[in-house]
Amino acid sequence: MNLPKIAVIGSGSWGFNHVRTFYSLKNCELVCVCDLISKNLERVKKQFPDINIENDYKKIISNPDINAVVMATSAETHYEIAKSALIAGKHCFVEKPITLNINEAEELVKLAQEKNLVLMVGHLLLYHSAVDYLKNLVDDKKIGDVLYIYSQRVNLGKVRSTENALWSFAPHDISIMLHLINAKPLRVSATGQTFLQKKNSIHDVVFFTIYFDNGAFGHGQVSWLDPHKIRKFTIVGSEKMVTFDDMEIREKIRIYDKGVDASNVTYDSFAESLVLHDGDITIPKINLGEPLKREDSHFIDCIVNHKKPLTDGQNGLDVLKVLVAAQKSLENDGQPEKI
Ligand SMILES: NC(=O)c1ccc[n+]([C@@H]2O[C@H](COP(=O)([O-])OP(=O)(O)OC[C@H]3O[C@@H](n4cnc5c(N)ncnc54)[C@H](O)[C@@H]3O)[C@@H](O)[C@H]2O)c1
């Protein structure tokens, strides 16, 4: 097969990273970049003079030479652009969140299935080597059963005006929680506050909790109004506990041989029967590649070798269902919502 010809639609702050990455990949050819803003296109042309630029995405959709499109436009445009690309027979990579509404995402998933096309969603962290490591730890029961996970994704800015901190940040945390807990999410509750854009009801700070059918839960804190830059997960297992701190340059994962054995507890002697263990901390060596490069290569690999992406349309839909329920809960003062 000839190398797949790719176009990137949306070369704003994140899309430009896809442009750079697809340009560097040897198993595809990045032929065109589209954006509405000429300054963004000039930046592309300056750095990659041999790439065509375009300001009308419909020209990309109608170009029969382009096999696949990568959408890094704002979330509210994903549905329309992805739908037209799939109808035109092009494989699609859509940045997170897949769409803003469940019916639209379901339609895209169905369309991709009917047309036998790859539909992949940009849940970037699932292409992080540290997350692969965590997944193996969990699946091999090295930390026992996952009891709960909590995550923090906070920093100061970039304040968005069309989506809140939940939709902007939490897709990453939710995708990891679903990936690691691997059970059915039943309900979610979310609370937060609109400090900066009260009039538009854009939440700057959100705390959410997802309850799973195996008794585990995942709790996340997302904010663009915080003095710290934190990207951290803590996974508490029945035998060991693990942290994944993505701000650490090298020692991203720490495995704590800590836990409480409550198996011999009797009602009469509760405290005396608990056995605490507080053992070593292990820092595994992980070969860290660039997650975006792995993600974008995976998209091409799925196209060329007819594979199902790790983060396919259904995975995008699963994360979206949690987001939609969390948003409802946020608007209802934290009332738990069914997923
Ligand atoms: N995976 C990640 O880690 C990650 C990180 C940041 C953003 N994102 C996602 O990437 C997407 C873009 O985010 P961003 O921060 O780059 O936003 P951005 O506003 O900086 O860029 C979006 C770009 O899309 C262009 N655009 C919008 N509508 C268009 C259209 N119809 N045709 C052509 N171009 C169009 C805009 O002109 C803009 O340049 C969002 O879905 C966001 O959630 C993902």
The ligand as a MOL file (V3000), in Angstrom:
LIG
                    3D

  0  0  0     0  0            999 V3000
M  V30 BEGIN CTAB
M  V30 COUNTS 44 48 0 0 0
M  V30 BEGIN ATOM
M  V30 1 N -4.6660 15.4650 23.7910 0
M  V30 2 C -4.2890 16.5120 24.4790 0
M  V30 3 O -3.4480 16.4270 25.3750 0
M  V30 4 C -4.8560 17.8630 24.1400 0
M  V30 5 C -4.2690 19.0260 24.6620 0
M  V30 6 C -4.8360 20.2460 24.3170 0
M  V30 7 C -5.9640 20.2850 23.5030 0
M  V30 8 N -6.5010 19.1400 23.0330 0 CHG=1
M  V30 9 C -7.7000 19.1520 22.1850 0
M  V30 10 O -7.3470 19.6410 20.8850 0
M  V30 11 C -8.4100 20.4140 20.3350 0
M  V30 12 C -7.8920 21.8150 20.0000 0
M  V30 13 O -7.4360 22.4330 21.1680 0
M  V30 14 P -6.4040 23.6720 21.1030 0
M  V30 15 O -5.9920 23.9440 22.4780 0
M  V30 16 O -5.3800 23.4470 20.0630 0 CHG=-1
M  V30 17 O -7.4110 24.8350 20.6210 0
M  V30 18 P -7.0460 26.1130 19.7670 0
M  V30 19 O -8.2210 27.0220 19.8620 0
M  V30 20 O -5.6970 26.6290 20.1020 0
M  V30 21 O -6.9660 25.5660 18.2670 0
M  V30 22 C -8.0800 25.1580 17.5280 0
M  V30 23 C -7.8090 25.5410 16.0790 0
M  V30 24 O -8.8210 24.9930 15.2590 0
M  V30 25 C -9.0910 25.9350 14.2410 0
M  V30 26 N -10.4440 25.6910 13.7050 0
M  V30 27 C -11.6360 25.7670 14.3800 0
M  V30 28 N -12.6410 25.4910 13.5240 0
M  V30 29 C -12.0880 25.1960 12.3280 0
M  V30 30 C -12.6010 24.8290 11.0650 0
M  V30 31 N -13.9210 24.7100 10.8640 0
M  V30 32 N -11.7420 24.6330 10.0470 0
M  V30 33 C -10.4180 24.7510 10.2330 0
M  V30 34 N -9.8530 25.1150 11.4080 0
M  V30 35 C -10.6720 25.3230 12.4480 0
M  V30 36 C -9.0070 27.2770 14.9340 0
M  V30 37 O -8.7890 28.3140 13.9950 0
M  V30 38 C -7.8110 27.0580 15.8650 0
M  V30 39 O -6.5910 27.4500 15.2710 0
M  V30 40 C -9.5380 20.3830 21.3770 0
M  V30 41 O -10.4040 19.3250 21.0750 0
M  V30 42 C -8.7920 20.0920 22.6780 0
M  V30 43 O -9.5990 19.4510 23.6480 0
M  V30 44 C -5.9620 17.9370 23.3240 0
M  V30 END ATOM
M  V30 BEGIN BOND
M  V30 1 1 1 2
M  V30 2 2 2 3
M  V30 3 1 2 4
M  V30 4 1 4 5
M  V30 5 2 4 44
M  V30 6 2 5 6
M  V30 7 1 6 7
M  V30 8 2 7 8
M  V30 9 1 8 9
M  V30 10 1 8 44
M  V30 11 1 9 10
M  V30 12 1 9 42
M  V30 13 1 10 11
M  V30 14 1 11 12
M  V30 15 1 11 40
M  V30 16 1 12 13
M  V30 17 1 13 14
M  V30 18 2 14 15
M  V30 19 1 14 16
M  V30 20 1 14 17
M  V30 21 1 17 18
M  V30 22 2 18 19
M  V30 23 1 18 20
M  V30 24 1 18 21
M  V30 25 1 21 22
M  V30 26 1 22 23
M  V30 27 1 23 24
M  V30 28 1 23 38
M  V30 29 1 24 25
M  V30 30 1 25 26
M  V30 31 1 25 36
M  V30 32 1 26 27
M  V30 33 1 26 35
M  V30 34 2 27 28
M  V30 35 1 28 29
M  V30 36 1 29 30
M  V30 37 2 29 35
M  V30 38 1 30 31
M  V30 39 2 30 32
M  V30 40 1 32 33
M  V30 41 2 33 34
M  V30 42 1 34 35
M  V30 43 1 36 37
M  V30 44 1 36 38
M  V30 45 1 38 39
M  V30 46 1 40 41
M  V30 47 1 40 42
M  V30 48 1 42 43
M  V30 END BOND
M  V30 END CTAB
M  END
